[in-house]
Amino acid sequence: MMNSDLSVIERANWQVPEFDTPLWLGRRHQFCVVIPVINEGSRIKNLLDRMKMHKISEVADIIIVDGGSTDGSLDLDVLKDKDVRGLLVKRGRGKLSAQLRCAYAFALDQGYDGIVTIDGNDKDDPASIPQFIATLKNGYDFVQASRFIPGGVAENTPKSRDFAIRFIHAPMLSLFSGFSWTDTTQGFRAYSSKMLLDVRVAPFRDVFISYELLAYLSYRVPRLGYRCVELPTIRRYPLTGDIPTKINGIKGNLSVLQVLFRACFGAYNLPADHAGKRCLQ
């Protein structure tokens, strides 16, 4: 199936990593929830249990996109029991941005009106998902979760990360995008299909291979005039044990800063003469 707003030529130009689809039960709703995971173990099961408790499957289809887990946490029978309708397994190279390109392409091909993403590490509260969907229905194109605005909760956030978000990452993206962001590193978000299909946004490019896509969209989407908003949410880090994150150490954090600067200075933008004239806005 191909989205009716998309031409055959445009779809053929998308750069999407190879992926398998071991589970797909078909589309039921206008919106889907995409959960990127890799070796999340009990965390993804806990998240799915909470989503089931909040009856998320009654308002959106749940799709997991796996980056190559080897921990046995994605048994198909278990996923079906937890109301998961789709499992995609990335085979091509890349990390988070590559996984998201797989999931976004799949979701757009299925004709969804919008996509909510939530990390598979069980730090975010899925109870907010219906509000994200309602906000998309009300005409917004980019909904960002924030633990730092009134009504939001930041629990046990590592001090170094808290400082980096509040005083480096969010302020830079706010300055360069023209939208006042407060919480720009987390993946609990929602996007309209209209925005993702805009050829000026062009998210389906191989330059988005690790963590570039999140920073790029936070910069690019407001500059194109799309309606953006932050919603208060709860984000909890565990008190003990390993911090559930794929970004660790000096090298990992320097990489995030490099991506931030490249995004803010337009390094991921398409040249104007390549972006074409067609826009779905």
MARMI-48681 format. One record per residue (C-alpha): residue number from 1; x, y, z; residue in three letters. Coordinates in nm, 3 decimals. Example, Ala and Ser with C-alpha at 12.3 -4.5 7.8 and 13.67 -1.06 7.14 Angstrom:
{r 1; {1.230; -0.450; 0.780}; "ala"};
{r 2; {1.367; -0.106; 0.714}; "ser"};
***
This chain:
{r 1; {0.000; 0.000; 0.000}; "met"};
{r 2; {0.124; 0.352; -0.078}; "met"};
{r 3; {0.005; 0.678; 0.079}; "asn"};
{r 4; {-0.227; 0.856; -0.165}; "ser"};
{r 5; {-0.045; 1.187; -0.105}; "asp"};
{r 6; {0.280; 1.039; -0.231}; "leu"};
{r 7; {0.391; 0.999; -0.591}; "ser"};
{r 8; {0.563; 0.683; -0.712}; "val"};
{r 9; {0.875; 0.884; -0.799}; "ile"};
{r 10; {0.896; 1.046; -0.456}; "glu"};
{r 11; {0.855; 0.712; -0.279}; "arg"};
{r 12; {1.124; 0.554; -0.497}; "ala"};
{r 13; {1.368; 0.824; -0.387}; "asn"};
{r 14; {1.337; 0.746; -0.018}; "trp"};
{r 15; {1.650; 0.601; 0.141}; "gln"};
{r 16; {1.526; 0.343; 0.389}; "val"};
{r 17; {1.741; 0.069; 0.550}; "pro"};
{r 18; {1.646; -0.290; 0.475}; "glu"};
{r 19; {1.408; -0.439; 0.729}; "phe"};
{r 20; {1.199; -0.749; 0.781}; "asp"};
{r 21; {0.838; -0.759; 0.901}; "thr"};
{r 22; {0.794; -1.076; 1.109}; "pro"};
{r 23; {0.465; -0.945; 1.248}; "leu"};
{r 24; {0.199; -0.731; 1.082}; "trp"};
{r 25; {-0.168; -0.768; 1.168}; "leu"};
{r 26; {-0.285; -0.477; 0.955}; "gly"};
{r 27; {-0.389; -0.120; 1.019}; "arg"};
{r 28; {-0.689; -0.055; 1.245}; "arg"};
{r 29; {-0.653; 0.312; 1.343}; "his"};
{r 30; {-0.560; 0.648; 1.191}; "gln"};
{r 31; {-0.255; 0.675; 1.415}; "phe"};
{r 32; {0.021; 0.443; 1.526}; "cys"};
{r 33; {0.269; 0.432; 1.813}; "val"};
{r 34; {0.624; 0.345; 1.707}; "val"};
{r 35; {0.858; 0.202; 1.971}; "ile"};
{r 36; {1.228; 0.174; 1.879}; "pro"};
{r 37; {1.410; -0.094; 2.080}; "val"};
{r 38; {1.733; -0.288; 2.100}; "ile"};
{r 39; {1.793; -0.532; 2.384}; "asn"};
{r 40; {1.552; -0.361; 2.623}; "glu"};
{r 41; {1.475; -0.685; 2.809}; "gly"};
{r 42; {1.210; -0.643; 3.078}; "ser"};
{r 43; {1.183; -0.269; 3.011}; "arg"};
{r 44; {0.993; -0.313; 2.684}; "ile"};
{r 45; {0.764; -0.569; 2.846}; "lys"};
{r 46; {0.692; -0.328; 3.132}; "asn"};
{r 47; {0.615; -0.050; 2.886}; "leu"};
{r 48; {0.380; -0.270; 2.685}; "leu"};
{r 49; {0.204; -0.378; 3.004}; "asp"};
{r 50; {0.147; -0.015; 3.096}; "arg"};
{r 51; {0.022; 0.062; 2.746}; "met"};
{r 52; {-0.222; -0.226; 2.776}; "lys"};
{r 53; {-0.338; -0.097; 3.113}; "met"};
{r 54; {-0.409; 0.242; 2.954}; "his"};
{r 55; {-0.582; 0.075; 2.655}; "lys"};
{r 56; {-0.353; 0.246; 2.403}; "ile"};
{r 57; {-0.436; -0.017; 2.140}; "ser"};
{r 58; {-0.793; 0.120; 2.134}; "glu"};
{r 59; {-0.673; 0.455; 1.994}; "val"};
{r 60; {-0.357; 0.362; 1.799}; "ala"};
{r 61; {-0.179; 0.066; 1.645}; "asp"};
{r 62; {0.139; -0.035; 1.828}; "ile"};
{r 63; {0.444; -0.102; 1.609}; "ile"};
{r 64; {0.787; -0.201; 1.743}; "ile"};
{r 65; {1.097; -0.135; 1.534}; "val"};
{r 66; {1.391; -0.348; 1.649}; "asp"};
{r 67; {1.752; -0.252; 1.587}; "gly"};
{r 68; {1.873; -0.612; 1.615}; "gly"};
{r 69; {1.793; -0.738; 1.965}; "ser"};
{r 70; {1.954; -1.061; 2.081}; "thr"};
{r 71; {1.801; -1.082; 2.430}; "asp"};
{r 72; {1.486; -1.273; 2.334}; "gly"};
{r 73; {1.257; -0.995; 2.457}; "ser"};
{r 74; {1.048; -0.979; 2.137}; "leu"};
{r 75; {0.876; -1.318; 2.125}; "asp"};
{r 76; {0.592; -1.285; 1.874}; "leu"};
{r 77; {0.332; -1.462; 2.087}; "asp"};
{r 78; {0.413; -1.234; 2.380}; "val"};
{r 79; {0.392; -0.924; 2.161}; "leu"};
{r 80; {0.053; -1.027; 2.023}; "lys"};
{r 81; {-0.073; -1.085; 2.377}; "asp"};
{r 82; {0.037; -0.731; 2.463}; "lys"};
{r 83; {-0.161; -0.582; 2.170}; "asp"};
{r 84; {0.137; -0.519; 1.940}; "val"};
{r 85; {0.024; -0.517; 1.576}; "arg"};
{r 86; {0.360; -0.489; 1.403}; "gly"};
{r 87; {0.725; -0.581; 1.450}; "leu"};
{r 88; {0.986; -0.448; 1.211}; "leu"};
{r 89; {1.346; -0.569; 1.232}; "val"};
{r 90; {1.608; -0.343; 1.078}; "lys"};
{r 91; {1.868; -0.532; 0.875}; "arg"};
{r 92; {2.054; -0.237; 0.724}; "gly"};
{r 93; {2.325; -0.033; 0.896}; "arg"};
{r 94; {2.267; 0.240; 1.147}; "gly"};
{r 95; {2.126; 0.313; 1.491}; "lys"};
{r 96; {1.820; 0.507; 1.611}; "leu"};
{r 97; {1.768; 0.733; 1.309}; "ser"};
{r 98; {1.792; 0.432; 1.079}; "ala"};
{r 99; {1.532; 0.246; 1.286}; "gln"};
{r 100; {1.301; 0.546; 1.276}; "leu"};
{r 101; {1.334; 0.576; 0.899}; "arg"};
{r 102; {1.223; 0.214; 0.869}; "cys"};
{r 103; {0.923; 0.272; 1.093}; "ala"};
{r 104; {0.821; 0.607; 0.944}; "tyr"};
{r 105; {0.839; 0.470; 0.590}; "ala"};
{r 106; {0.634; 0.166; 0.688}; "phe"};
{r 107; {0.374; 0.377; 0.868}; "ala"};
{r 108; {0.341; 0.624; 0.582}; "leu"};
{r 109; {0.309; 0.338; 0.334}; "asp"};
{r 110; {0.019; 0.206; 0.543}; "gln"};
{r 111; {-0.157; 0.543; 0.523}; "gly"};
{r 112; {-0.144; 0.654; 0.888}; "tyr"};
{r 113; {-0.236; 1.018; 0.953}; "asp"};
{r 114; {0.026; 1.055; 1.224}; "gly"};
{r 115; {0.291; 0.876; 1.426}; "ile"};
{r 116; {0.366; 0.884; 1.799}; "val"};
{r 117; {0.710; 0.762; 1.905}; "thr"};
{r 118; {0.804; 0.655; 2.256}; "ile"};
{r 119; {1.133; 0.502; 2.371}; "asp"};
{r 120; {1.126; 0.133; 2.454}; "gly"};
{r 121; {1.325; 0.175; 2.777}; "asn"};
{r 122; {1.018; 0.241; 2.995}; "asp"};
{r 123; {1.121; 0.589; 3.114}; "lys"};
{r 124; {0.814; 0.766; 2.974}; "asp"};
{r 125; {0.451; 0.745; 3.083}; "asp"};
{r 126; {0.238; 0.610; 2.795}; "pro"};
{r 127; {-0.077; 0.751; 2.957}; "ala"};
{r 128; {-0.005; 1.072; 2.762}; "ser"};
{r 129; {-0.031; 0.903; 2.420}; "ile"};
{r 130; {-0.404; 0.978; 2.368}; "pro"};
{r 131; {-0.334; 1.346; 2.438}; "gln"};
{r 132; {-0.057; 1.345; 2.176}; "phe"};
{r 133; {-0.298; 1.198; 1.922}; "ile"};
{r 134; {-0.569; 1.451; 2.013}; "ala"};
{r 135; {-0.315; 1.731; 1.962}; "thr"};
{r 136; {-0.231; 1.602; 1.613}; "leu"};
{r 137; {-0.602; 1.586; 1.534}; "lys"};
{r 138; {-0.629; 1.950; 1.643}; "asn"};
{r 139; {-0.392; 2.054; 1.367}; "gly"};
{r 140; {-0.045; 2.035; 1.520}; "tyr"};
{r 141; {0.233; 1.872; 1.320}; "asp"};
{r 142; {0.501; 1.821; 1.585}; "phe"};
{r 143; {0.425; 1.737; 1.949}; "val"};
{r 144; {0.720; 1.710; 2.187}; "gln"};
{r 145; {0.707; 1.567; 2.538}; "ala"};
{r 146; {0.862; 1.785; 2.805}; "ser"};
{r 147; {0.943; 1.705; 3.164}; "arg"};
{r 148; {1.048; 2.068; 3.223}; "phe"};
{r 149; {0.728; 2.265; 3.160}; "ile"};
{r 150; {0.449; 2.313; 3.418}; "pro"};
{r 151; {0.281; 1.979; 3.479}; "gly"};
{r 152; {0.586; 1.781; 3.368}; "gly"};
{r 153; {0.792; 1.561; 3.599}; "val"};
{r 154; {1.167; 1.494; 3.580}; "ala"};
{r 155; {1.258; 1.216; 3.819}; "glu"};
{r 156; {1.615; 1.103; 3.890}; "asn"};
{r 157; {1.751; 1.264; 3.571}; "thr"};
{r 158; {2.133; 1.242; 3.581}; "pro"};
{r 159; {2.269; 1.587; 3.668}; "lys"};
{r 160; {2.501; 1.602; 3.368}; "ser"};
{r 161; {2.214; 1.524; 3.132}; "arg"};
{r 162; {1.981; 1.770; 3.302}; "asp"};
{r 163; {2.241; 2.046; 3.262}; "phe"};
{r 164; {2.313; 1.961; 2.898}; "ala"};
{r 165; {1.943; 1.965; 2.802}; "ile"};
{r 166; {1.850; 2.281; 2.992}; "arg"};
{r 167; {2.154; 2.493; 2.913}; "phe"};
{r 168; {2.294; 2.363; 2.584}; "ile"};
{r 169; {2.069; 2.142; 2.373}; "his"};
{r 170; {1.726; 2.304; 2.416}; "ala"};
{r 171; {1.853; 2.666; 2.414}; "pro"};
{r 172; {2.050; 2.612; 2.092}; "met"};
{r 173; {1.762; 2.446; 1.912}; "leu"};
{r 174; {1.527; 2.718; 2.037}; "ser"};
{r 175; {1.756; 2.994; 1.911}; "leu"};
{r 176; {1.812; 2.845; 1.567}; "phe"};
{r 177; {1.464; 2.700; 1.507}; "ser"};
{r 178; {1.263; 2.997; 1.628}; "gly"};
{r 179; {1.050; 2.779; 1.859}; "phe"};
{r 180; {1.092; 2.778; 2.236}; "ser"};
{r 181; {1.188; 2.417; 2.314}; "trp"};
{r 182; {1.261; 2.294; 2.667}; "thr"};
{r 183; {1.320; 1.919; 2.625}; "asp"};
{r 184; {1.484; 1.824; 2.296}; "thr"};
{r 185; {1.676; 1.500; 2.349}; "thr"};
{r 186; {1.398; 1.257; 2.431}; "gln"};
{r 187; {1.211; 1.059; 2.172}; "gly"};
{r 188; {0.857; 1.084; 2.311}; "phe"};
{r 189; {0.705; 1.281; 2.023}; "arg"};
{r 190; {0.433; 1.287; 1.762}; "ala"};
{r 191; {0.446; 1.391; 1.397}; "tyr"};
{r 192; {0.180; 1.447; 1.133}; "ser"};
{r 193; {0.218; 1.247; 0.815}; "ser"};
{r 194; {0.175; 1.572; 0.621}; "lys"};
{r 195; {0.493; 1.709; 0.773}; "met"};
{r 196; {0.695; 1.390; 0.723}; "leu"};
{r 197; {0.589; 1.382; 0.357}; "leu"};
{r 198; {0.702; 1.740; 0.292}; "asp"};
{r 199; {0.991; 1.723; 0.043}; "val"};
{r 200; {1.157; 2.015; 0.224}; "arg"};
{r 201; {1.178; 1.803; 0.539}; "val"};
{r 202; {1.293; 1.489; 0.354}; "ala"};
{r 203; {1.360; 1.259; 0.653}; "pro"};
{r 204; {1.435; 0.956; 0.434}; "phe"};
{r 205; {1.803; 1.015; 0.371}; "arg"};
{r 206; {2.106; 0.806; 0.465}; "asp"};
{r 207; {2.263; 1.104; 0.642}; "val"};
{r 208; {2.025; 1.018; 0.928}; "phe"};
{r 209; {2.203; 0.713; 1.062}; "ile"};
{r 210; {2.251; 0.753; 1.439}; "ser"};
{r 211; {2.090; 1.033; 1.644}; "tyr"};
{r 212; {2.069; 1.306; 1.380}; "glu"};
{r 213; {1.700; 1.284; 1.295}; "leu"};
{r 214; {1.563; 1.402; 1.631}; "leu"};
{r 215; {1.776; 1.718; 1.643}; "ala"};
{r 216; {1.720; 1.788; 1.274}; "tyr"};
{r 217; {1.341; 1.773; 1.300}; "leu"};
{r 218; {1.341; 1.996; 1.609}; "ser"};
{r 219; {1.536; 2.253; 1.408}; "tyr"};
{r 220; {1.384; 2.217; 1.062}; "arg"};
{r 221; {1.011; 2.173; 1.126}; "val"};
{r 222; {0.948; 2.503; 1.311}; "pro"};
{r 223; {1.151; 2.693; 1.052}; "arg"};
{r 224; {0.917; 2.566; 0.781}; "leu"};
{r 225; {0.619; 2.714; 0.965}; "gly"};
{r 226; {0.459; 2.396; 1.095}; "tyr"};
{r 227; {0.262; 2.407; 1.419}; "arg"};
{r 228; {0.469; 2.275; 1.709}; "cys"};
{r 229; {0.387; 2.235; 2.076}; "val"};
{r 230; {0.528; 2.078; 2.392}; "glu"};
{r 231; {0.309; 1.877; 2.628}; "leu"};
{r 232; {0.396; 1.806; 2.993}; "pro"};
{r 233; {0.491; 1.445; 3.059}; "thr"};
{r 234; {0.659; 1.227; 3.320}; "ile"};
{r 235; {1.010; 1.092; 3.259}; "arg"};
{r 236; {1.160; 0.869; 3.527}; "arg"};
{r 237; {1.509; 0.725; 3.549}; "tyr"};
{r 238; {1.559; 0.426; 3.781}; "pro"};
{r 239; {1.712; 0.493; 4.122}; "leu"};
{r 240; {1.947; 0.197; 4.097}; "thr"};
{r 241; {2.117; -0.007; 3.826}; "gly"};
{r 242; {2.229; 0.097; 3.481}; "asp"};
{r 243; {2.082; 0.411; 3.326}; "ile"};
{r 244; {1.863; 0.293; 3.034}; "pro"};
{r 245; {2.025; 0.490; 2.751}; "thr"};
{r 246; {2.220; 0.413; 2.438}; "lys"};
{r 247; {2.431; 0.732; 2.469}; "ile"};
{r 248; {2.716; 0.681; 2.714}; "asn"};
{r 249; {3.062; 0.813; 2.785}; "gly"};
{r 250; {3.255; 1.111; 2.653}; "ile"};
{r 251; {3.251; 0.988; 2.293}; "lys"};
{r 252; {2.875; 0.938; 2.290}; "gly"};
{r 253; {2.800; 1.277; 2.440}; "asn"};
{r 254; {3.045; 1.456; 2.209}; "leu"};
{r 255; {2.870; 1.289; 1.917}; "ser"};
{r 256; {2.535; 1.431; 2.036}; "val"};
{r 257; {2.686; 1.780; 2.057}; "leu"};
{r 258; {2.835; 1.747; 1.710}; "gln"};
{r 259; {2.495; 1.648; 1.573}; "val"};
{r 260; {2.335; 1.942; 1.754}; "leu"};
{r 261; {2.573; 2.195; 1.598}; "phe"};
{r 262; {2.538; 2.042; 1.253}; "arg"};
{r 263; {2.158; 2.052; 1.276}; "ala"};
{r 264; {2.147; 2.411; 1.400}; "cys"};
{r 265; {2.375; 2.533; 1.123}; "phe"};
{r 266; {2.170; 2.362; 0.852}; "gly"};
{r 267; {2.413; 2.083; 0.766}; "ala"};
{r 268; {2.128; 1.834; 0.721}; "tyr"};
{r 269; {1.909; 2.062; 0.510}; "asn"};
{r 270; {1.858; 1.973; 0.147}; "leu"};
{r 271; {1.999; 2.226; -0.101}; "pro"};
{r 272; {1.717; 2.449; -0.218}; "ala"};
{r 273; {1.743; 2.333; -0.577}; "asp"};
{r 274; {1.705; 1.968; -0.467}; "his"};
{r 275; {1.407; 2.017; -0.241}; "ala"};
{r 276; {1.162; 2.062; -0.528}; "gly"};
{r 277; {0.850; 2.275; -0.536}; "lys"};
{r 278; {0.595; 2.029; -0.402}; "arg"};
{r 279; {0.492; 2.073; -0.042}; "cys"};
{r 280; {0.202; 1.915; 0.138}; "leu"};
{r 281; {0.166; 2.192; 0.396}; "gln"};
***
